[in-house]
Amino acid sequence: MITTICPYYHSESQTVDGTSRVNCEGGHIRFLDKDSRRCYMYEYCATNWQACTVAQMMNDYYARKGPRHKTTKEGTNHGKM
């Protein structure tokens, strides 16, 4: 069961070449297969997002720039898992 979600997460998608991708406010991460994507998402996007380097980069960005562009307290969170 997913109990938390990264506030910067947007969506998942399939690329033209059949690889899987996670889309977030900080960028896109491409995986060679669905199993790799699933493992990454459960480790970082769903349960331990504070340890994700992309989320850390976004936290640092907002610490420097201020929260004026954020739509929620911790991020935009346009997508759902």
C-alpha positions in Angstrom: 0.0 0.0 0.0 1.3 3.4 -0.9 1.1 5.8 2.0 3.0 8.8 0.8 3.8 10.3 -2.5 6.6 12.7 -3.6 5.1 16.2 -3.9 7.0 16.7 -7.2 5.7 13.5 -8.9 3.6 14.1 -12.0 3.0 10.8 -13.9 4.4 7.6 -15.5 4.6 7.0 -19.2 5.8 4.6 -21.9 8.2 6.0 -24.5 8.1 5.2 -28.2 11.0 2.7 -27.9 9.1 0.8 -25.2 11.0 2.0 -22.1 9.2 3.3 -19.0 9.5 6.8 -17.7 8.7 8.7 -14.5 7.8 12.3 -15.0 8.2 14.8 -12.2 8.6 18.5 -11.7 12.4 18.0 -11.6 12.7 16.1 -14.8 12.1 12.7 -16.5 13.7 9.5 -15.5 13.8 6.7 -18.1 14.1 3.1 -17.2 14.9 0.1 -19.3 11.9 -2.0 -18.1 8.8 -1.7 -15.9 10.4 -3.7 -13.0 13.2 -1.2 -12.7 10.7 1.7 -12.8 8.5 0.0 -10.2 11.4 -0.6 -7.8 12.5 3.0 -8.1 9.0 4.4 -7.6 8.3 2.3 -4.5 11.7 3.2 -3.1 11.7 7.0 -3.8 8.4 8.3 -5.3 6.1 6.5 -2.9 7.8 5.9 0.4 11.2 7.6 0.7 11.0 10.6 -1.5 13.1 12.8 0.8 16.1 10.6 -0.2 15.6 11.1 -3.9 18.2 13.4 -5.4 15.7 14.9 -7.8 13.4 15.8 -4.9 16.4 17.2 -3.0 17.3 19.3 -6.0 13.7 20.7 -6.1 13.7 21.4 -2.3 17.0 23.3 -2.7 15.6 25.2 -5.7 12.5 26.3 -3.7 14.7 27.2 -0.8 16.7 29.5 -3.0 13.8 30.9 -5.1 11.0 30.9 -2.5 7.6 29.2 -2.6 5.8 31.6 -5.0 5.6 29.0 -7.8 4.4 26.1 -5.6 0.8 25.2 -5.5 0.9 23.2 -2.3 3.0 23.4 0.8 5.7 20.9 -0.4 5.3 20.8 -4.2 2.9 20.7 -7.1 1.9 17.1 -7.0 -0.1 17.1 -10.3 -0.1 13.4 -10.6 -1.3 10.5 -8.5 0.1 7.0 -7.9 
